[in-house]
Amino acid sequence: MLLLSHRGHHAAIAENTLAAFAAALQFGVDGIETDVRLSADGELVLWHDRLTPQGRSVAALTRAELERELERPVPVLADALDAFPGTFWNIEIKTAAAASAALPVLRHYRSSRRLLATSFRHDAIARCAADLDIAWGLLFAHVPADPRRVIADHAANPRVRSAVWDYGIIDEPALRAFAAAGWEHYVYGVMTAQEWRHCESLNVAGVIVDDPALAGRTGV
């Protein structure tokens, strides 16, 4: 089971920064989860929230404006992929606009990086997966009313075969239905060692955590 660091190891470092990613890799994680949004000047900035701490829309700010507000550099997707070439990247695409803009970058790195692009925007994932041959996945914050319908909706495109679940809504019958159709599972929001062990028992492909120590790793 892969250990993925949620936005990098950000206990004392700003999340979604190159420093946070480097700290996570020093801890011995297998990969990094990061978030991509599109800034007003078309940059694929690594930023999770829709708004800044000052309540401004990230989509309405240029990268330079965002950096001025945060008083620190804000990396873009290519920065991270260039800096850590041997890393498995789970790239959460936050908006449909960011999904379309990310395609050229993901295409550039698809042969040299291990990539899994995911989103709550299942429509955007379906469109992008039809255009680019990398691994794509669907994020879930609730159990689908009909898992078989979701599976059927994506049956024609084998590039979409990963489901990423909030730990709080894990439903074992749903996991079994997806697994029977050849999907793999990732889980985010795992907060305790007991929850980590539960995920191990479910044979999920990877777990996305804020604290890598949950897996018993102490650094390399």
N, C-alpha and C positions, 0 to 999 in steps of 0.2 A: 504494500500500500504506500503510495507516494505521499510525502509530506510537503505541502505547498504553503509558503508564507504569504499571509493575507496582507497585501500592500507593502510587502517587505517587513523586516523586523523593526517595528516602530515604537518600541517601549520608550526610548529616549531620543529617537530620531524622527524627523518629519516623514510621514508615510508617503508612499509612492515617489520616493526620491532615489537617486542612484546610491546614496549612502545607506538608505534603509535596505535596499536590495543587497548591497555588499555585505551588510551586517547579517542578513538572513542566510546568505550563502556561507558565511564564516561559521554560522551555527550548524551547518550541515544539512540544510533542507534540500529537497530534490528539485524544487521549482518555486516560481514566484507567481502570485496572482496580482494583477494590476488592473487599473481602470483607465479607459480612454474616453475623452470627450473632445469635441471639436470647438476650438476657440473662434472668435469673430474673424480672425485673419487666416482661418483654415489650417491651424496647427493641431495635431493630434496630441493634446496635452494629457499627461497622466494625473488625473484628478477625479476623485470619487463623487463628491457632492454636486448637486445641480447649482448650488449657490456658494459664494465665497463666505468667509467668516463675517464680512460686512454686509451680507445679504444681496450681493450683486450676482446676476446670472453669468455663469462662466461662458455661456454661448454668446453673450453680448460683449465680452472682453477680448482684447487681443492677448496673446501670450505675454507680451511685455507689460501690459496693464495688470494681468494676473500676478506676475512676478513682483511688480511694484507693491501691490496690495499685501502680498504674503511676505515681502522682504526676503525672498530667497529665489534661487533658480527653480523653474518648473520644467522638468524634462519632457521631451516628446517621445513617442513610441520608438522611433528609430534610435534615439539615444540609448534607451535601455537595451534594445536588441543588439546594438553595436557593442555595448560595454560588457555584456555577459553572454558570450556566444554559446557556451556549453550548457546553458540553463533551459529547463523546460518552462515555457511561458503559458500561463492561463491568462488570456487577455479578455477582460470583461468590457464589452462595447456598450456604452451607456445609452446611446441614441442611434436612431436610424441614419442620421446625417453622418455621425462618426463611423458607422459601419461602411457606408459607401466610400468615405474618404480613406478608410484604413486599407481598403483592398489593394491599392498599388504598393503600399509598404509591406503588407503581408505577402503579396506575390513576390516581392524582391527577396524576402528572407525565407520563403517556404522550403527551399532546398538545403538551407544551411542552419536552420533553427528548428527546435521541436516546439510546435505551436498548437494551442487549443484556444480557439476564439469562441466566446460564449456571450449570451445576452438574454435579458428578460424580453427583449423585442424578438419574438420568435419569427415574425414576418421578415425582419431584416436578416436573420440568420438563414432563413430559407432562400432569400434572394442571393445573398453572398455565397452560400454553399453551391448554388447553381453555377457560379462564375469562377470559383477558386477552389482548387483541390488541396485543402488542408483539413484538419479535424475541426469540426464545429459542434457546439453544444448548446442546449437549452437550459436556462436558469429557471428554477421553480421556487416560489415563496409560498405556494399552496399546492395541495395534491390535486392533480387534474380530475375533473369529474368523471372523465372517461379516458384512462390512459391508453386504451386501444385506439381511440380516435387520434390522439397525438401521434402515436406510432404510425398509424396509417397515413396521416398527413405528410410524414417525412419518409415514407417507405421507398419512394422513388429515388431518393438521394442518399446513398450510403455514406456520404461525407458527414451527415448529421447523425451521430450515433453516441453522443454523450449527454447525460442529464446531470445537472448540478443542483443539489437539493439543500435547502435550509435544514439544518439538523432538527430544528423544532417541529418540522412537519414530515419527518421521515415516515413513510408508510410502506411496510414490507410487501404487501400484495402488489402495490404499484411498482416497487423495485423489481419484483419477480417478473412482472409483465414486461417491463422494459428489457430486463436481462434476457428473457426468453426470445426477444426480437433482436438480440445481438448488441444491445446498448451497454455502455459502461457507465458507472456512477461515480460522481464526486460529491463531497459534502462540505458545506461551509457552516460557520457558526459553532463549531465544536469548541467547548470551553473547559472541559475537564478530562482528566486521564480516563475516567470511566466511560465518557462519551467516545473518546478515541478507541478504546477497546471494543465498544459496541460497534463502531464502524468497521473495525477489523473483522468482527464476527459476521458482518454483512457482506464481506468480500468486495468492498468498494475499491475503485481504482486509486482514489486519492482523497485526502482530507486537507481542507484549507483552514489554517489556524492563525490566530494572532500571536500565540505563544508556542514556539517550537518545542519548548521543554515538555509539553504534554506527551510527546512521543518518546520521551526519555533521552533526547539528544542534548548534549551539553556544549556543542561547538567542536570545531576542527582546528 
